[in-house]
Amino acid sequence: MNSTITTLTAAFRLIEATGQPLSFENTCIKNMFILPARIEAFHDNNLFLAFIGRLVTERNNFSFPETAAEYDRYFEDCVRLKEQMSSSEPFQKDTWLSCITSLFENVKTPFYSVYAKTMLCLEPCFKDRDLFLRTLQDFYSVLIKSSPQDQTLIGRIAGTAAACHSILSQNENLLADLLLSRLACFASEKKFWLVKVFGEMYTDPVAAPEEIDTTGLLEEFHQRELAFLASLTHFSLTFAEYLALRSDWFVGHRTKAPDTIFSGTRRRHNISVLSPESILNRYAYNMTAASYLTNPAIGREAELDDLELILISPKKSPILLGEAGVGKTAVVEGLAWLLQQGKVPQLLKNKEIYKLTTTSLLSGTKYVGEMEERIRQLMNELAAHPDIILFIDEIHTIVGAGSTESSNNDISNMLKPYIDRGDIKIIGSTTSEEYQKYLMSDKALARRFYPIAVEEPDETVTLRILTGTLPSIEHATKGKLTCSEEETRRLLQVLIHLSDPVFQPEDRRTRRPELPLTLLEMAFSYAALESRETVTVKDFVNAVRHTNLLKRTVKDRAEEYFL
């Protein structure tokens, strides 16, 4: 027999030796790993048998994947790590086996990709195998408790190891300490780390850690640390000595903080600051100063492009048209988020969006002339601050609002001259029906607005929205959905499936993404109600069972949909 057949035979015998050759785990190993192509990929038959032997030995400690793609991804990572470890020094099989075991233990976790990348990034930087494994374990300990957004940043920290290693190749202990010190910004001492490092790097004052954008700070910090490393004349330092020298060097090279360092809780540009007594601060709120954990307008790139285009045009203001629940307000929040990030055209830089409702503006106006005076103050304030964009939700309510039997001077008529001259920019939103009924009946008002359709998203886009919104829901409820990526996708797809009109009451139609988002938030709320940090399938069942947005027959069969 040739070597491939001999190796396959030996591998199958490892399965037989367990006494349970037909178990699910052994069947997965046989079908996914004991293959001629897998042997060829190793270029080492004995190492392949060690690989199979480890899987067989540890099979009861693993949660086996459900798709062939997950097995392929894992196997490719194992081979890549083997080739990487073999290229620089005598291959250490025990270290490699320890790593591939850890990989398989986490192959169904949401952070697997980041963990595998971390392993591959760190391995070339350490000749000391024990130090490598300890450092990797420290990264794992932080990863397992972090949000998806933070997990991505942690992977980027691992990616910086190579640049630091090029300077600290003779001091691996210091390299390990440097990497772990960066992880402090994701651990319990996060607030202390962020504020301390910010103060060492920049002359700007910062009142709270929430004002600091972690992503931007890490990027800047890495570049400065490399510059500091390059300035050193010797590298046989202890971590304490290194920290002292670095702190002194950083303070001596402090600069003004760039825009990318501040989060959305603090405006980063030279925008005029409104006084607390201003009418906008009294009757509206600044959407651009709100804190957005994730992009609020996922899947709405086309609508955002249209919105930016109309806001740049001299004479028109945009109006978002769509049925209730399709995400019109989310599109405006998405623009506010882009303004925070500075990812807008140059003409929109430094803009702020204030949200106004007509009910708040008209509340308390009892006497003749009070409403007109408020509108006049509002328009004067907006004209004095051209960087402010006014967002009026349910904009059809301005037609007729404030008019009396003796006067037809409603809000819409008072706004027309200002919009027409281009003195102010307004974003409106309403349903197509209300637009036809109220705004189109006033041709002079309608021609001042350019309609942008916001359609109900399809199932694919809705899945993107739900997946992208998960981190903010987890942050708000302090709950965590610990399922695999595949299982999480399946749960979300059930919620999307149930948003079909056939499952809803005939007299009440809730559109995507509002309905599946509401069900998702309810699932997390059920876990929070019982003071649980982990959200389970049972919570999703309860969300469907107790909602008033679905038919009784659907709620009665809630459990069946998640089987």
N, C-alpha and C positions, 0 to 999 in steps of 0.2 A: 504494500500500500504506500502511496505517496504521503508526504508529510502533512498535507492538508487533511486527508482522510484520517490519518492517525490522530491528529489533533482534535478533529471533530468527534471521533470515537471516544477519546479520553474525556472530552467535555461532556458528552452525553452520559458517560459513566458517573461523572460527578453528580449529575441529576439523579441517576438510579440509586446512588449510594444514600440518598436522603430517605429512601423508603416511601416517598410521596411523589413519584414522577408525574402524576396527573394533577397536582395541586395548581391553583391559579398562578402562584408566583413562579413555580418551576416551568409551567407552560409559557409564561411570558419570557423567561430567560431563554428557553429553547427557541421560541419563534423569533425573538428580537435580537439575540446576541450570538447564538451558536450557528453561524453562517460562514461560508467560505470567504465572502467579502470582508467580514469582520476580522478574520484571521490575517488576511492579506494586508489590511490596514495597519495591523500591529507590527508586521515584519519581525515578529518574535513569538514563536509558537508557545514557548514556556511562559512568557509573560501573559499571553492570551489566556492560558489555562489558569494562571494565578488570578487573572481578572474574573473569569467565570467562577473559580473557587470562592473568591471573596463574595460575589453576588449570591452564590448558593448558601454560603455560611450565614450571611446577614439578611437573607431574604425575608425573614419574619419581622425584621425591624424596619423594613422599607414600606412606603406606600407607593405601589406600582402605578405608573402613568396609564392613561386610557387611550392615548393615540400613538401611532408609529412615529410621528414627527417628534414627540417628546423623547422617545428612546434614541432617535437619530441624533438629536441635539446633544443629549447626554453623552452618547458614545463619541461624537466628534470632539467634545470637550475633554474626554478622557485621553483620546489619542493625541490631541494638541498638547495637553499637559505632559504626556509621556515624551513626545518629541522635544518639547521645550526643555524638560529636565535632562534629557539625554545629550543635548547639544553642548553643554558647558562643562560637565564634570561626570565622573562615573555615576551611572544611574543608581538611585537609591529606591529600590522597589518598595520598601516598607513605607516610606514617606508618600510615595505615589499611591499606594493602596489605601493609606489613611485618607488622602485627599479625595479619591474617587468614591470612597465610602460616604464621606461627608456630602459630596455632590449628590449622590443618589438619595440620601436621606431628605434632601431639600428640593428634589427635582419637581415636585408638585406645588412648591410654595411660590407665591407671587414674586419673591425676590431672587429666584434661582439664577436668572440671567446676570444680575448684578453680582451675585456671589461668585459665579463661575468667572466672570470678568476680573473680579478682585483677586481671585486665586491665580489667574494667569498673569496678572500685572505684578503681583508681589513676588512670585516664585523666582524670576531672574535676578531679583535684587538681594537675595539672601543665600550665601553659601552655608550659613548655619541653619540646618534643616529644622532644628527644634525652635529656633527663634522665628523662622518663617511660619511654622504651624501655630505658635503662640500668637503672632501678629494676626494671622488669618482668623484665629478664634476670636480675637478682640473685635475685628471687623464684623464677624458673624453675630456676635453678641449685640452690637448696635443695630445691625441690619434687621434682625428679627423683631425689633421693637419700633421700627421706624415706618413712617408713611411712605407710599410709593414715590412721592416727590422727593423726600429725603433720601430714599434708597438710591435714586439716580445720582444725587449729589455725592453720596458715600462712594459710589462707583467711580466718580470723577476724582475723588481724593486718592483712591487706589491708583488711578491712572497717572497721578503726579509722582508716584514713587520712582519711576525710571529717571526723571529729570533730577531729582534729589540724589539718587544713587550714583549718578555720573560724577558727583562731587564727593559724596560720602561713602564711596565703595569700601574704604578701609575702616569705617566705623558703623557697622551694621546695627549695633545697639542704639546709637544715636538716631539713625534713620528710622528705626522702629518707633522710638519715642516721639519723633517729629510727626509721623503719620498718626499715631494715637492721640497726640495733643490736638490735631485737627478734628478728630472724631468727638472731641469734647463739645463741639457746637451742636451735636445731636444728642448729647447725654443730659443728665440732670443739671449739670452746671452750664447749660447752653447760654443762659442770660448773662452770666458772669463772663464767659469766654467772649461773646460777641461785643459787649460793651468795653471790656479791657482791650481787646485787639483793635477795635475801632479807635479808642483813645490814643493808642500807640501810633496809629497810622495817619490820623487826620486831625486837622485843627478845628473842624466843625464841631459844635456841641451836639450831643444826641441825648434825648430825654429818656428814651425807653428802648429796649431791644427790639420791640415791634417795628421801630422806625428803620431798622437795618434789614436790607435784603441779603439773606445768607448766601445766595448764589453769587451775587456780585462781589461780596466781601471775600469769599473764598478764592475767587479768580484773582482779585487784586493782591490778596495776602500771599498766594502762591508765587506770583511774579516778584513781589518784594522779597520773599524769603530766598528765592533763587539769587536775586541780586546781592542779598546779604551773604549768602554762602560763597558766592564768587569773590567777595571782599575779604574773606578769611585767609589767613596765612598758614594756619595749621588746623587740623581736623580731629586731633585726638582729645576731644572735649567730652566731659560728662554732660548729661542733659541739663543739669543745674547751671553749669558754666555757659552752656550754649544759650539758655534762656536769658541769662543776665546780659550777655553780649548782644543778643538779638533785640532785647527790649531797649537797650541804650541806643543801638543803631537805628531802630525804627523811630524812636522819639526824635532823634536828630535829623531824620529825613521826612518828617511829617509834612503833608500837603493838604490842600483843600480837597474834600471828598468829591469824586465824580458823581454824576447823576445816577449811575448804575448801582450805587451802594445803598440808595434809599428805597424803602418799600412804599406801597401805596398808602400807608398811614401818614406819610409826610410828603408834601409836594416838593418836587425836585427842581422846579424852574422858577424864574423870576416873575411869578404871577402876582398881580395886585391882591393884597389881603383885604378882605371885607371886614368891616368892623362888626362886632357882635350885635349892634343895633341896626345893621343893614336889613332891608326888607327881604332880601334873599335868604339871609340867615334865619329870619323869623318865620318865613312861610315856605321855604324850600330846603333841600339838603344836598350837600356836595357829593355826588356819586363818584367823582374822581378821587376823593379823599377816603373813600371806603376801603376796607381791607378785603381783597379777593384772594382766597387760598388757591383757586384754580381759575382757568379761563372761563368766564361765564357764558361765552358765545361759541362753544364748540360746534363745529359743523355749519357755522353761519358765515363762512369766509366771503361768499359772494355778496350777501346782504351788507356786511361791513365795508366791503370795497365800494358798493353803491353809496352807502351812507357817507363815507369819507369824500367821495367824488362830489356829491351834492353840497356838502358843507364847504367845500373849497370854492364852488361856483359862486359868483358874486350876488346874484339876485334871488336865488331859490333857497327854500328850506325843505328838508326831507320830512315825509310823513310815512310811517310804517303801517302797512295795512295787512291784517291777518286775523283769523278767528281767535277767540279767547283760548289761551293755553298753549299756543304754538311757539311762544318765546319772543314776543316783540320787545318787552322790557329787557330780556336777556341780551338782545342785540345791542341795546344802548349801554348796558353794563359791560358788554364786551369791548365797546369803544372806550369806555372809561378805563378799563383794564389796559388796553393798548396805549392810552395816553400816559398811564402810570409807567409803563415799560419804555416809553419813548419810541414805540414802534409804529409811528404814524408819519404821514407826509410832513414836510417841513412847515407848510402853512398851517398845520394843526398843532404844531408843537406849542406847549404852554397853555393849551386850552383846558378849561374846566367845564364839567357838565353839572348843572343844578336841576334837580327834579322838582317840579311844581305841580300841585293839584289845585283845581279851581275852588274846591270846597275849603281848603285851608286859606286861600287868598280872600275868599268872601266871608269867612266866619267872623262874626262879631260886627259886621257892617250894618248898623241900624238906621243911620240917618242919611239923608240925601247928600250926595257928593263924597261920602266916605269911600265907596268902592272906586269911583273915578280917581280919587286922590292916591289910593294904593296902586292902581294901574300906572298912573303917571310916575310915581316914585319908582316903581319896578322898571319901567321903560328907561327912565333917566339913569338908573343904576346900571342897567345892562348896556346902555349907550356909553357910559363912562368906563365900563370894563369890557372892551371888545373881545377879550379872551374867554368870556363866559358864554356858554351855549345853554339855552333853556330847554329842558325836556318837559313836555306837557303830556302826560299819560291821559288817555281818554279825551283827546283834544276836541272831540265833537261837543263836549260840555261847555266850551267857551262860547258857542253860538247861543245867544239868548241869555247867557248868565249875566246877571246884574241889571238887566233891562227892567223898566217899570212901565206902568200904563202911560206915564207922561213922557217917557224917554225910551228911544230904541237904541241907546248908546251902550250896547253890551260889550263884553271883553273883546270879542272878535273884531268889532268895528274900531276899537281903540288900538288894537295891535296892528291893523293893516298898514298904516302909514310907515311904521317903524320897519316892518318886514319888507315893504316895497322898496324903501330906500336902501335896504341892506345894512341898516344900523345894527340890527340884532340878528342872531341865528337861533332858530327854534327847531327842535326835533319833536314831531308829533307822533302819536300812535293811536290807532282806533281800529275797529272792525270795518270790513268792506261795506257792510250794510249801513253802519252809522255814517261812514264817509259819504255814501250816496245820498243818504237821507238829509244830512245836516250841512256838510261842507259843499257838496256839488250843487246844492240849491242856492248857494251864494257864490256865483261865478268869480266875483272879485277876490274872495277869500281863497277859493280852490286853486286859482292860477298862481297863487304865491307859494304853493306847496308842490313838491315833486313826489309822487307816490312810489314807494318801494314795497313790493309784495313780500310778505314773510309767510311761506307755505308751511303746512304741517310736514315735519321731517319724516322720511321713510324709515323703515326698521333699521337699516344699516346705520344711518346718521343718528337715530335715537340711541342705538347701542353705544356709539361713540360718546354721546352726551352723558348717558348714565355712567359709563366707565370713567369719564373725565370728571364727573361730579362726585364720585365716590369719596375721594380724599376730603372734600369739604364737609360732606355729611358725616364722615368718621370723626373729623375734627370737632364738629358741632355737638355730636352726641356722645363723644368719648368712647364710641364702640368700634369694633374692628371685625371686618369680614375676612376670616382666615382661610377661606377656601382656596383651592388652586385657581389659576387663571381660567382653566377650562370650566370648572364648576361655577365660578363667579359669572362667566359668560352665559352659562346655561340658565342660571337663576334670573339674570337680567333679561334674557330672551323670553322667559316665561312672562315676566311683567309686561314686556313689549307686546307679546302675543295677546295678552288679556286687554290691551288697549284698543283692540279692534272693535268697531261699533257693534258687532253682533253680540258682544258680551256686556254691553252697557244698557241701562234703562232707555227705553225709546223716547222718553220725555227729557232726558238729560244726556248730553253728549260732551264728553271731556276728551280733548285731543292730546296727541303726543306733542311734546314730551311731558306735559303736565301730569297726565294720569300715571304713567310708570314711575315718574319722579316722586309723586305723592305716595305711591305704594312702597317705594324704596325707603323713603324717609320714615314711613310708618313702621317698617320692619325694624329699622334701627331704634325707633322710639320704644318699641316693645321690649327690646333688650335693655334699653336705658331704664325703663319702668321697673325692671327687676334687678337693677343695679349690676347688670352683667356687661363685661367689656367685650365679650365675643358674641357676634350675631350669628344665629343658626338658621337652618331651613325652616324650622318651626316658627320663627319670627316672621318669615315671608308668608307662611301659611296663615298666620294670625292677621297679617296686614290685609290679605285678600279677603279673609273670612269676615272681617269687621268693617270693611269700607262701605260707604254708601254710594260709591261710584260704579259699582258693578251689579248685575242682576242677581236676584236671590238664588237662582239655580246655579250660578257660577260660584257664589260664595259657599254654598252647601258642598260643592265638590272641590273646594280649595286645595285640599291635600293631594288630590289626584294629579293636579297640574304640575306638581313639583316632584313627583315620583320618578 
